[in-house]
Amino acid sequence: MKIEHFYDPRTNTLTYLVYDERTRDALVIDPVLDYEPVGSKVWEESVSAIAARIHALDLRLGLLLETHAHADHLSGSQALRRLFPGVPLAIGAAITEVQALFRDIYDLGPDFRVDGSQFDRLLHDGERFAVGALHVEAIATPGHTPACMSYRVGDAVFVGDAMFMPDYGAGRCDFPAGSARALYRSITRRLYVLPDSTRMFVCHDYQPGGRPLAWQTTVGEQKAENIQLPAGRAEDDFVAFRTARDATLDAPKLLYPSVQVNIAAGRLPDPAPNGRRYLKIPLNLKG
């Protein structure tokens, strides 16, 4: 099994192309749709790079996976599906909770479905399935959001925003329905129980101290070196730390555009009568 990463420096996001060299079966995890809020410009540079690599390797793309409804970048899933028609898109089944919450925040109205039907497949904790020669296990890791799902493929696990590289820590938990206690239990009871040699791939790298980009660590390294949650840290201690830290963080700059698009499985809003698409941005939401 081979794993290749694609990095979007504008959002510090890592997308993964996972494939079997022999059979050429492949899947993609967390693709990015390029978006610039100044001018509200959308383009597909990141998606095109992945597509070019898939074609260059003559791979058969069998599945797109989202680890959660991202709050810091727009999903490129639909753009990638246009280039590879018929490829299904899957996400954790608890996405319905996130949809129900944000339908009201964005005033999307009763026509916006909160049953997850915008996605082709809703995955449940412990579900195992194959994408050709690739064998995938879905591991529910809520906390950052209630719908976060990690994916174990062979000797690797893709953890979304649950964890970052050891020198940066774990995901924030102050988004609606987030929970530092749930994240602690997800990490210690779902991820840290995997073999120490399990390769771990993160969805973001913020390069603390200006160090070079990094995207791969191991379960053992996280348990020994994670600055926020090493193995053995008490639950209440982590919850208190995470809660206090989250209170100091600014909202991601693409929070409102991203979530609005991503709860719709990466679909941009339908055009208005004038033919233009519009994103809704709530004002003074915390006021």
N, C-alpha and C positions, 0 to 999 in steps of 0.2 A: 504494500500500500504506500502510495506517495501522497504527500501533502505539500501544496504550494500556497504561499500567502500573497495577498495583494493589499497594499497599504494606501489608504486615503489620508494624506497629511492634513487636509482641511478639517477633518473630523476625528483624526487619530484612530480611524477604524481599520480593523483587519478583517478581510474576507478570505475564506479558505476554499480551495479547489482540492477535493479528495478523490483519488482515483486508483484503480487497480491497473498496473502496467500490463498485465497479461491479457485481461479481458477487455480493458479500456472502459469499464463501467466507472461512472463519476457522479459526484454530487457537489453542490456548492452551498456554503454556509454563510449567511449574513451579507449578501451583496449590497452595494451602495449605489444610490442614484445621486449624481452630483447636483448640488443646489447651492446657490449663492443668494443670501437674503437681500443683499444690496442689489436692487434691480429685479429680485425674485426670478433669477435665471435658473433653469433646469437643463442639464445636458447629460450625456451618457458615456463620458470618457472611461469611467471605472468599469462599467458593464462591458464596454467594447474591449477592454484589455483582457477581461476574463474570457469573453467569447473567442477572441483571437487565439488565446492559449488552448482552449478546448479544441478548436479547429486544427491548430498546429500539431496537437498530440493525437488527433483523430479519435477523440473520446466520445462516448455515448453518455450524455447528461441525462441522468435518470430521476433526479430529485433536487429541489431547492428547499433548504431548511432555514428557518428563522429561530434564533434562540429566544427572542421576545419581541415585543413592540418597542423598538428603539426610540429613545427620546433625544438623540443627538445627531441622527442622520436619517435621510429618507431611504427607504428600502428600494433596491434596484431589482426586486424580484420580477415585477411585471415587465420591465424593460428587457430583462434576460429571457423571460418567457416569450416575448415577441420574436426573439432571435432563435429560440428553440421551442417551437410550438408543441403543446401537449405535455410539457414537463410539469409535473405536479408541484405544488407548494404546500409545505407542512409547517405547523407551529404547535406549541403546547395547547391542550384543550382549554386551559384556564384563560385563554385569550378572551373568552366570552365575558369574564369578569371585568377585564380592562375595557372592552368595548362598551359594556353597560355603563361604566363610570364616565368614560369620556364622551359618550353620546350626549349626556346632559351638559357636560362642560362646554362642548362645542355647539350645543343646540342643533344637533344633526337631524332631529325629528324622528317620527315613528318609522319612516321608510328606511332608516339605517338599521340593518339587522344586527342583533347582538347575539347571534347563535354561532358565530364563527364560519358561516357559510361562504364568506369571501375567500376563504382558504380551501384548498382541495382536500386537505387531510388534517384532522386534529389528533394530536398524539397524547397518550396518557402515560403516566409514570410507570416505568417498568416495561413499556411496550418494546418489543423487539421485532425487527423486520429487516429485509434484505433489499439492497439496491444492486441488483446483479450479484457480483462477487463480494460486495461490501456489506458487512453486517453491522447494523446500527441498534443501539439501545438508548431509549429516551429516559433521562433521569431528571425528575422534577427538582428544581433548585430555586424555589421562590425566595423572595426577600427584597431584592432590587425591585422587582415587580412580582405580582402574584402569579404571573404566567411564565416566568423564566424556566426554560428547559435546557439542560445540558445534553450533549450527544456523545456517547461513547462509540467509537468506530475502531475496531481492532484494539491496539494498545494505546490509543489516543482518546482524550476527552476534550470536547470543545465547550467552554463554560460560559460563553457570552459575557455579561457584565457581572456575574457573581464574584469573580476574582480577576485580579490583574497580576502583573508580574510581582514577585515577592517584595521588591523594593517600593511598590506602590500600594499594595494592600488588597482591599475588597471593595465591592460596589456600594454606592450610596443607596440609602433606603428611605429617602424622604419624599419620593414620588407618591401620588395617591395610591393607597393600599399597599405601600411598601412596608417592610417590617425588618428591623435589625435583628430581632430575635429569630424570625424565620430564616434569615440569611445565615446566622450563626449555625442553626441546626442543619441547614442545607449543606453548608461547607463541611461541618464536622461529622455529620451522619451520612452524607451521600457521596461527597467527594473524597474526604480524607480516609474513607474506608477502602478506597480503591488501592491496588498495589502501588507501592511507592515508586515503582519504575514507570507507571503510567504517564505518558507524555500529556501535558496540559497546554492547550492553545487558548489564548485570551482574545477578546474581541476589540480591545483598545490597548494602546500603549502611549503613555504621556511622557515618557523619557525623562524621568526626574533627574535633576542635576545636569541635564544636557547629554546624558549617555546615549549611545547608539540605539536605534530601534531594536526592540526585542519582542518576541511573540510566543516563544515556547519555553516552558519550564517542565517540572515534573511534580507529581503529588508529593513525593518525598521532600523536594526542595521547598515547596510551599509549607509543608508541616514544620520544617526546621527553620525557615528564614522569613516567612511572610511577616511584614512589620506590623500589620494590624491583627492578624489572627494566626499566630503559630499554634501548633498542637499543644493543648494543655491550658490555653487561656480560658479563664472562667467566662461562662455565658453572660452573666450580669455585667462583668467588666467590659466585655466587648460591646454589649448593647449600650452601656453608658457612654463609652468612647464614640461609637458610631453615631449615636443620637446627637451628641455635642458637636461632633465634626460636621454632620450634615446641616446643622443649624447655621453654620458659617458659609456654606457653599452657595454660589449664585446658580440660578437655573441655567441649564444648557441653552446656548444661544439659538439652537434650532428646535427647542422643545415643542413649541406649538405647531409649526409646520410638520415636524417629523411624526408626532403621535397621530395627528389627524390623517396623514397619509398611511401610516403603518398599521393602524387598526383596520384599515380597509385593504389590507394585504398588499400595500405598496401602490395602490391605485390613486392617481391624482383625482381631485374632485371633478365631477362632470362639468362640461362647459355650460356657461350661462347662456341665455338667449342671444347675447351678442357674440357668442363663439369663444369667449375667453374663459379660462379657469381661474377660480379665486380660492385662496386659503382663508379660513377664519382664524382670527387672532383675538382671544378674549382679553379684555382690558381689566387691569386691577383685580386679577383673579383672587389674590390673597388679601385684598382689601375688604 
